[in-house]
């Protein structure tokens, strides 16, 4: 059985840890409120952007454009979005598993990384990391997403990569975050389950200027918007996951402290009983 000194030392250590987890929970809660508001404000725009572009492409017929057809050769680029810090439960590991546990072979993947935790995970597993934008995740802006998109499209145009994917954590609500992998290029047009009853929905899209020029302008903006939306949602998910993890850690610390207090009291009671027994035995021996 542990001595009273050991129990007291461990209890003090757990109490110190509990103070840290409480502070981290408060900080994450404040950051989450700000990040959640930003995510909720931008989410409608990105949903409408996605719906608009897929609707346009769905009514464009067979268009021969580089952004709409898969290229031969070249690796598959994955934009991996994680956090710069840990202590967020399974937030980082879950999104990393989308890459490491997916159907794409490791030798066919090149990583465009956002977040130190993702960089560490990919390097330790031997994945090729083409670029790192870890500083972006601290305070993502549309300009940051545009810069990432520019680098990727240049590599795509040069034939270095044949497909582009986005791996991030979708923010559903304060306690629900969904690791998500989506294909950005070539743009996938969703197939309609059934033909629309409205004749206007089946009319082919007319382009002015040309189809190629129009899509070359629209699709990069579309991809930039999806990347920016993923960055914003990832920040909200990270803070939500950290808040939940720190709340759980604080509760666990409270249980450990209660258990150690009980053990300390038992040890103290046992020590007192032993001292009384020795005093009584000594008194009897003298008499």
C-alpha positions in Angstrom: 0.0 0.0 0.0 1.3 3.5 -0.9 2.5 5.7 2.0 0.6 8.8 3.0 3.4 10.9 1.6 3.1 9.2 -1.8 -0.6 9.6 -1.9 -0.4 13.3 -0.9 2.2 14.0 -3.6 0.1 12.3 -6.3 -3.0 14.1 -5.2 -1.2 17.4 -5.4 0.1 16.5 -8.9 -3.5 15.6 -10.1 -4.9 18.9 -8.7 -2.2 20.9 -10.6 -3.1 19.0 -13.8 -6.8 19.7 -13.1 -6.2 23.4 -12.9 -4.5 23.3 -16.3 -7.3 21.3 -17.9 -9.9 23.7 -16.5 -8.0 26.7 -17.9 -7.6 25.0 -21.3 -11.3 24.2 -21.3 -12.2 27.9 -20.7 -9.8 29.1 -23.4 -11.2 26.5 -25.9 -14.8 27.5 -25.0 -14.1 31.2 -25.8 -12.3 30.3 -29.1 -15.1 27.9 -30.1 -17.7 30.6 -29.7 -15.9 32.8 -32.1 -15.0 30.0 -34.5 -18.5 28.6 -34.5 -20.0 32.0 -35.3 -17.6 32.3 -38.2 -18.3 28.8 -39.5 -22.1 29.3 -39.3 -21.8 32.7 -41.1 -19.8 31.3 -44.0 -21.4 27.9 -44.3 -24.5 29.0 -46.4 -22.2 30.7 -49.0 -20.1 27.6 -49.5 -23.2 25.4 -49.7 -24.7 27.6 -52.4 -21.4 27.8 -54.2 -21.2 24.0 -54.3 -24.9 23.7 -55.4 -24.5 26.4 -58.1 -21.4 25.0 -59.7 -22.7 21.4 -59.7 -26.0 22.6 -61.2 -24.1 24.5 -63.9 -22.0 21.5 -64.8 -25.0 19.2 -64.6 -26.7 21.2 -67.4 -23.6 21.7 -69.5 -23.6 18.5 -71.5 -20.3 17.0 -72.5 -17.7 19.6 -72.0 -14.0 18.9 -72.8 -12.2 20.8 -70.1 -9.1 19.9 -68.1 -10.9 20.5 -64.8 -13.6 18.0 -65.6 -11.6 15.0 -66.7 -9.1 12.8 -64.9 -5.5 13.1 -66.1 -3.2 10.2 -66.8 -0.1 9.9 -64.7 0.8 12.2 -61.9 0.1 11.6 -58.2 -3.0 12.3 -56.2 -2.7 15.4 -54.1 -4.5 15.5 -50.7 -4.9 18.8 -48.7 -4.7 17.5 -45.1 -6.0 19.9 -42.5 -5.2 19.2 -38.8 -4.2 21.4 -35.9 -0.9 22.8 -34.7 -1.5 21.6 -31.1 -2.7 18.4 -29.5 -4.8 17.7 -26.5 -7.9 17.6 -28.7 -9.0 14.0 -28.2 -9.2 12.1 -31.5 -9.5 15.2 -33.7 -6.1 14.9 -35.5 -5.9 11.1 -35.6 -9.4 10.7 -37.1 -8.6 13.0 -40.1 -5.2 11.4 -40.6 -6.8 8.0 -40.8 -8.8 9.2 -43.8 -5.5 9.3 -45.7 -3.6 6.4 -44.1 -6.6 4.1 -44.1 -8.1 5.1 -47.4 -8.1 3.2 -50.7 -5.3 5.4 -52.3 -1.9 3.7 -52.1 0.8 5.6 -50.1 3.1 5.8 -53.1 0.5 7.5 -55.2 -0.2 10.3 -52.6 1.5 13.7 -52.2 0.4 15.8 -49.2 -0.3 19.5 -49.1 -0.3 19.9 -45.4 -2.0 22.3 -43.1 -1.3 21.8 -39.4 1.8 20.6 -37.5 0.1 17.4 -36.2 -0.7 16.3 -39.7 2.9 17.0 -40.8 4.3 14.9 -37.9 1.9 12.1 -38.7 2.7 12.0 -42.4 6.5 12.3 -42.0 6.5 9.5 -39.4 4.6 7.2 -41.8 6.8 8.0 -44.8 4.3 10.0 -46.9 5.6 12.6 -49.4 4.8 16.1 -48.2 5.0 18.5 -51.1 4.2 21.7 -49.2 3.4 22.8 -45.6 1.0 25.7 -44.7 0.8 25.0 -41.0 0.8 28.7 -40.0 -2.5 29.2 -42.0 -4.6 27.2 -39.5 -4.0 29.8 -36.7 -6.2 32.4 -38.4 -7.3 31.2 -41.9 -8.3 33.8 -44.4 -9.7 33.6 -48.0 -6.3 34.8 -49.3 -4.6 31.8 -47.6 -7.0 29.5 -49.3 -6.5 31.2 -52.6 -2.7 30.8 -52.3 -3.1 27.1 -51.6 -5.4 26.7 -54.5 -3.0 28.5 -56.8 -0.1 26.1 -55.9 -2.3 23.1 -56.5 -3.7 24.3 -59.8 -0.2 25.1 -61.1 0.9 21.5 -60.2 -2.3 20.1 -61.8 -1.7 22.1 -65.0 1.9 20.9 -65.1 0.8 17.3 -64.9 2.5 16.7 -61.5 -0.8 15.7 -60.0 -3.8 14.1 -61.6 -6.4 14.5 -58.8 -6.9 16.8 -55.8 -8.7 15.8 -52.6 -9.5 17.6 -49.4 -9.3 15.9 -46.0 -10.7 18.0 -43.1 -13.1 17.8 -40.2 -16.7 19.0 -40.9 -18.2 21.0 -38.0 -21.7 19.7 -37.4 -22.4 21.2 -34.0 -20.6 21.8 -30.7 -20.2 18.1 -29.9 -20.2 16.5 -33.3 -17.3 16.7 -35.8 -17.2 14.5 -38.9 -13.8 13.6 -40.6 -14.5 14.2 -44.3 -12.7 13.4 -47.6 -13.9 15.1 -50.8 -12.7 15.3 -54.3 -11.9 18.7 -55.7 -10.5 18.0 -59.1 -11.5 16.7 -61.5 -14.9 18.2 -60.5 -17.4 15.4 -60.0 -20.8 16.1 -61.4 -23.6 14.6 -59.3 -25.9 12.4 -61.2 -29.6 13.1 -60.9 -31.7 10.2 -59.6 -34.5 11.1 -61.9 -35.3 13.6 -64.6 -36.8 16.8 -63.4 -40.4 17.5 -64.3 -39.6 21.1 -65.0 -38.5 21.6 -68.7 -36.3 24.5 -67.7 -34.2 22.2 -65.5 -33.3 20.1 -68.6 -32.2 23.0 -70.8 -28.5 23.0 -71.5 -26.4 25.9 -70.1 -25.3 28.6 -72.5 -21.9 30.2 -71.9 -20.8 33.7 -72.7 -17.8 33.9 -73.2 -16.7 30.4 -74.2 -17.2 27.4 -72.0 -13.5 26.9 -71.4 -12.9 30.5 -70.5 -15.9 30.6 -68.1 -15.0 27.4 -66.3 -11.4 28.4 -66.0 -12.6 31.4 -64.1 -15.4 29.8 -62.0 -13.8 26.5 -60.9 -10.7 28.0 -59.3 -13.0 30.3 -57.2 -15.1 27.3 -56.4 -12.1 25.3 -55.2 -10.8 28.2 -53.2 -14.2 28.6 -51.5 -14.2 24.9 -50.5 -10.7 25.1 -49.1 -11.5 28.2 -47.1 -14.7 26.6 -45.8 -12.8 23.5 -44.8 -10.2 25.7 -42.9 -12.9 27.6 -41.0 -14.8 24.4 -40.1 -11.6 22.7 -39.0 -10.8 25.5 -36.6 -14.2 25.3 -35.1 -14.0 21.5 -34.9 -10.5 21.6 -33.3 -11.7 24.0 -30.5 -14.8 22.0 -29.9 -12.9 18.7 -29.7 -10.3 20.3 -27.3 -13.1 21.7 -25.1 -14.8 18.3 -24.9 -11.4 16.6 -24.2 -10.5 19.0 -21.5 -13.9 18.8 -19.9 -13.5 15.0 -19.8 -10.0 15.3 -18.4 -11.2 17.6 -15.6 -14.0 15.2 -14.6 -11.5 12.3 -14.6 -9.1 14.3 -12.4 -12.0 15.0 -10.0 -12.7 11.3 -9.7 -9.0 10.5 -9.1 -8.7 13.2 -6.4 -11.8 11.8 -4.6 -10.3 8.3 -4.7 -6.9 9.5 -3.5 -8.6 11.5 -0.7 -10.3 8.3 0.4 -7.1 6.3 0.3 -5.2 9.1 2.2 -7.9 9.1 5.0 -7.7 5.3 5.3 -3.9 5.4 5.5 -4.1 8.2 8.1 -6.7 6.3 10.1 -4.5 3.1 9.9 -1.5 5.1 11.1 -3.3 6.5 14.0 -4.7 3.1 15.0 -1.2 1.6 14.8 0.2 4.4 17.1 -2.5 3.9 19.7 -1.9 0.2 19.7 1.8 0.7 20.3 1.1 3.2 23.1 -1.3 0.8 24.8 1.1 -2.1 24.4 3.9 0.0 25.9 1.8 1.0 28.8 0.8 -2.6 29.6 4.5 -3.7 29.4 5.5 -1.0 31.9 2.7 -2.0 34.3 
